[in-house]
Amino acid sequence: MALPHGGVSTDTKTVTYASYLDLDRLLAAQHPSSDRHDELLFILIHQTKELWLKEIIHEVRLAKRLVRSGEVEPAYKALARVSRIQSIMTLSWDVLATMTPADYMSFREGLGTSSGFQSWQFRTLEYLLGLKDASFLAFQDEGSAPMAELKGALEAPSLYDDALSRMAAHGLAVPDEVLNRDVSQPYAPSPAVEDAWLAVYRDTARYWELYQLAEKLVDLDDALLTWRHKHVLTVERIIGGKPGTGGTAGAAGGGYLQRTLQRRCFPELWSLRTRL
Ligand code: HEM
């Protein structure tokens, strides 16, 4: 049994499958607001997403530490694991899509104004990857643990900042104003950073480590966008053009969700491709 300080208890005789996994609490954590059959699926899909996000955040933090300390190769393993989890998360939209508009409307009122929009783990992941937008802090309570975690991720360098530092360590010309920027602010794409990535992609043998890292990052960005696309499609399938419970225009063209499809965590890794 794992102990808070990271050791392992020698008293393993009392450990059972249920106690190790804390199943009593896990399986008692579903509280439908109605007696409608489909609400359990709706809750479980969201809960599994939060569990997977917990693991993804755990892996991205490891990858960040490794990239920062120059141990880039071991970071690939963590990032590859993240990509696999993202595939599962994207697939789970197909499970949710078995819930019809009529099924959802039968319990939607019970959700009040709650929305995936308020997921602090989702925002923590966005911040860790480099999508900084302080406005999402407003959804967490001041002084709470989620707020502390979110603020910590907002104010720390992102995985992309770590990769750019690594490029500088390889002697590539990453401007000081990029390396020393205020990391809590949204990242502004830089022509000089694009040039530096271009140098990596034009001489992959020389910059193999950075080239591999770049492609792993593109895997993550690609999978996050695929997840977002499938979310918007599922939203349209289930509520059409209706507004969301969180108050946005929902899947409507030009609305909030459509605009999120433009977000890129690692913009120059996309833009350089035109110039190759
Ligand atoms: C009936 C199914 C669903 C509908 C109709 C729906 C609708 C929406 C809408 C309209 C938004 C924009 C904010 C708002 O106005 O509420 C949103 C945001 C979000 N939803 Fe869903 N959603 C559904 C299921 C899910 C599920 C199952 C997940 C996770 C597994 C999820 C995760 C999110 C996240 C993370 C956001 C924030 C996206 C961003 O800001 O980039 N949603 N959802």
Boltz pocket constraint, residues with backbone or C-beta under 6 A from the ligand:
constraints:
  - pocket:
      binder: B
      contacts: [[A, 42], [A, 45], [A, 46], [A, 49], [A, 96], [A, 104], [A, 114], [A, 115], [A, 116], [A, 117], [A, 118], [A, 119], [A, 122], [A, 231], [A, 234], [A, 235], [A, 238], [A, 239], [A, 242], [A, 243], [A, 244], [A, 245], [A, 246], [A, 247], [A, 248], [A, 249], [A, 250], [A, 251], [A, 256], [A, 257], [A, 260]]
      max_distance: 6.0
